[in-house]
Amino acid sequence: MKAIVEYNSRKIEVDISNPIDISIPIDMSKDKINAWGVEDPKIEVVKYDDYEVSVANGAVVNFNDITFNPHSHVTHTECVGHITKEMHSVNKNLKYFIFLAEVVTIAPLFHNGDFIIGVKQLKNALKNKKRDAIVIRTLPNLEEKKSMKYFNTNPTYLSEKAAIYLREKGIKHLLVDLPSVDKEKDGGRLLSHNAFWNTDGEVRMDATITEFIYVPNEVEDGEYLLNLMIAPFENDATPSKPVLYEILK
């Protein structure tokens, strides 16, 4: 099944029957990702008194409670409300869901004891390309990313200059396979979050950051159509399901 999308003056053809899902789900049957030291997510059968409501237990439906934190347990998309005193909802501010995206693979630099994604690396990857979104895959790209326990591990993050570059280049949607675009412990400065959303100037309310993605190794770097699907929570962040479609030549 193919679709043609008109993007500015260009017609983009994609095979919508061949999606590339780059989200990490909450899967209780497997080891799960976790960040920030919170308890693991839970999916539990609802109980009335001592009766568990499940088909296996004789009920006509399965009826589960789910407890999770989007920032800690699952692929999620966040808006500037993540770092502001005012409540801003990603569900209200993300109004469009189809974007032209560039997938790039970055080998983090070792700098002052940390691994970072630097501005020169992004400039080399994007060059003069104009994109709505960037999807950053870091190396090494191991399956363990889907189940990492990131608390107190000082994972890779973006430099402030890199975030400023993406903002100034017009990137509205930043997707990373990391728990955060900022250093795990930076004294609350959140330099890259603030720089990307431009909190010291005209705040970019419609810009988003998506964390905890996983781009399979077989997906080549290059241009894709991105469908950034989110769950309808009125919150600074929500679970999301970013899906890439290869652009047919």
N, C-alpha and C positions, 0 to 999 in steps of 0.2 A: 504494500500500500504506500503510495507516494503522495507528497503534498508539495505545493509550491507556495512559498512565502515571499511577498513583495517587501523588500527592505530598501528604503530610500528609492533609488531608481533601478535597483537590482532585483532579479528574480532568483530566489534560492530554492533548490529542489532537495528534499530529504525523503528518506524511506522511513516513514513513521512506524513501520512494522519491525524495525530493528533498533529499539532504544538501547542506550547505554546508561544504566542506572549507576550513579556514583554516590549513592547514599549508603550509610551504615545503619541497619535497623536495630531495634532492641529485640534480641532473640534469646529467650530464656533457656534455650537448649544448648547455647554456646557460651564461651567466655565472652565477656562484654567489655567495651571500652568504658573508661571511667576517668574523670578528671576532677580536681579541686577537693578531693578527699571526702566526698559525700557517700552515703550508702548506695549500694547497687540498686537498680530499678527493680520493681516487683510487678508481676502480673498474677493476681490471686483470685480464686473463685469467691464470689460473694456468698456469705453465709447468713441465713436467717435462723437464729438460735443456733442449733448444731447442724442444720441442714445446708449442704453445699449445693448451689444451683448449677448443675452441669448435666448435660445429656447422659454422660456416663453414670451419673448418680440417679437417673430416672426423670430428670426435668426435661421439658420440651425445648429448652434453649441452653446455650452456654452463656454465662453472665459474669464477666470478669472486671475487677478493679485494676487500674494501671497506675502505678506511682513512679514518677521519674522526674528528673531535672533536665530540661533541654540542653543546658550548657555542659552537662556532665556525662550524659548517657547516650546521645544519639546525634546524627547529623541534624544540624539546626541552622536556621537563618535568623539573624538579628538586625535590628535597626538601631538608630542613635539612642533610642530609649534605654538601651542597655547601660549607658553611662551618664544619663542625665537625671537631675532631680525630678523633672516633670515626667509623667507617665506618657510614653509614646509607644504605640502598638505597631508592630511589624505588619500585622494583618490589615491595618488601616493605611499604612504608608506604602506598602508594596502593592501597586495597582496594575502592573503589567507583569507578564510571566514568561514571555518568549524573548530571547536575547541572542545577539551574535556574540559568541564567546571564543576565546583563544585558550587552548590547553597548552601549558608550558611545563617542562620538567626542569627542576632546579636542584643542583647539588649545593646544599647550604655551605656557607663560608664559616670558618672558625675565626672568631673575632673576640678578643678580650675574654676568653673563657667560655663564650657562648657560640652556638651555631645560629647563623642568621641568614635570611634572604635579603640580599643587598640590592641597591638601586641599579648598579651596573648590570647585574644579572638580568633584571627585568627589562632594562633598556635593550640589551642584546636579544632577549627573547621576543619582545614586541616590535622593536624597530619603529617603522612608521605606520604600523597597522592601527586601524581605528576599530575598537571593539567596545561593546557594552559591558562585557564581563571578561574576567580572567579566571581560569581554573588552574591552580598551582599544585603540581604533583612534586613532592620532595623525594630525594634519594637518600638512603636506599628505600625502595618502594616494596616493603615486605607485607605479607599477609597479616603479620602481627599488628599492623596498624588498626585492624578491625577489633582488636581485643586488648590494646595497650592500657596499662594502668599508669596514667601520666602524673599522678600526684608526687611532688618533690623530685621530679626528673629533669627539670629545666629544659624542656623541649625547644626545638627550633622555633623562631619567630621572625617577623618582618622588622627591618630597621625602620625608624621613623622616616628617613629619606625615601625609602622604597614606597611607603604608604603615601607620602606627599606626591611622589612621581605618578602613582596610579591615579590619584585624585586629579592632578593637573592634566593628565592624559585623557580624562573623561571616562575612566572606568567607573561604572556605577555599582557593579556587583562583583565582589571579591570572594572567591571560593578557595579554601585551603584544606589540606589533609592534616591539619594540626588542631590541637585543642584551643589555641588562641593565636591571634595575629600579634599579640604582645608577649613579652617575657613573663614567665610564670610568677615571679616575684620582682616587681619593679617599683615598689613603694607606692603603688596606687596611681602612677603617672599615666599609664595606658596610652603611651605616645602614639602608637600606630592606629589604635581605635580613634583617638581624637583627631589625628591628622587626616585619616581617610574620610571621616564625617565632617571635617572642617569646623570643629566646635568653637574655634576662636574667630570665625568669620560667618559667612552665610551657610548655615548648617544644611547639609545635604540630607534632607528628610527621606528622600526616595532611594537613597543608597543603602545597600545591605552588605553584610559580611556573613558568609556561610562557612562554618567550621565542621571538622570531623567528616570530610568527604573521603572517598577512596576511589582513585582512578586506576583501573586494572592496567597491568603492564602492556597488554596487547593494544591498548588505545594509543594511537600515535599522536604526537604533538601536532597542533594545527587548529584550523577553524572548524567550529561546530555550531549548530543551533542548540541553544540551551532552553529547556523548559524548567523553570524554577518553581516547583510546586510546594506549597506550604499548607500546614494544618491551620484551621481558622481559630486560633487562640488570640484573644485580645491581650497581648503580653509583649514585652520587649523582644522576646525570642520565641520561636515555635519550631517543632520538628518539621523537617523539610525533606523533599525527595527530588533533588536535582537530576535531570535526565538529559543526556547529550544525544544529538542526532548528527550523524555524519552527513556532510554536505556533498551531494553527488556532483561530480565534475561533468 
